[in-house]
């Protein structure tokens, strides 16, 4: 008899009383820009990351070490309620450290955190629009006719109806699970390509953006497990006349949000223009190769080799929303980050270029993941 997974049977076990024990799931980023996790039992719910023990994992199985020296440490940094295991359980976002307790080369959180501390008085806010594409287990876009194509783009964006929308139950389950976990999801919508969706995290301040976006991705993958689909973060999952997927980053400092802030926004855009190629390298895990397939100057993107900006311009590198320009204050939208970006790198790059400088940032430490 073929084995099967039955959600109703699973639910019976989930309802068992385990009071007095806390299941803590440690989440970390591996050497391929993917997520890993494992769970341990504690006797009480942690009220701060410092109460959680440092743990370790086999880095030789995650593309982060060699087998003869495999242990990598994971240090808890941010706690979220667990939406998958009822009761007093939690998810913990961690970062990684080598045998000498130094940040692992794949740990971009550490540098981001140090940069955010330096600009704390400027209160940098971030909001990231995470686009993704739902796929069947065979790798074909969810809802598309097998071996064929749906009708051309146009009727799918923010749409309604079973002939236009594919996967709304998955999206709503993810939305609720993120809110339960304590993630600042501010909205969601169907995107331009059928089977493609977006949710927005933020505004959050400083390092919280990276922590929350990574955990929201973990929750998305877990929800998709239950529905038997895949959440794909590839920035151009379907070649041809289809929109790609990005992670547009809305960014502001306190000065941008105050009266006369549009002047500060324009000054920031000028600084960003001078570091365009550095940002492109940091805005996808392959150092720009993934984004090259998306940033073509078509399908609501700017060209990867050219920097431009404009009010309400969706073909620009940096867009100033029309209402922000009218109000004379607010935020800018960086449209260059790819859907599979590391938000720690994106947010640090923005504050480095606009508030700090690039001193002591080792570009060589960033290793593209091909």
Protein Blocks (a to p, Z undefined) as FASTA:
>chain_A
ZZdddfklmmmmmmpccehiacdddddddfkopacddddddfbdcfbfklpccddddfkl
nopacfklmbccdddfbdcddfkbgcjddddddddddfkopacfklmklmmmmmmmmmmm
nopadddddddddddfkopaehiaghiacddehjlgopacjklbghklmmmmmmmmmmmn
opacfbdcddfbghiacddedddehjllmmmmmmmmmmmmmmmmmnopacdfbfblbgcj
ddcdddddddddfklmmghklmmmmmmmmmmmmmmmmmmmmmpcnoommmmmmmnopghi
acfkbccddehiakbfbdcdfklmmnopacdddfkbcfkbcfklmmmmmmmmmmmcfehi
afklpccdZZ
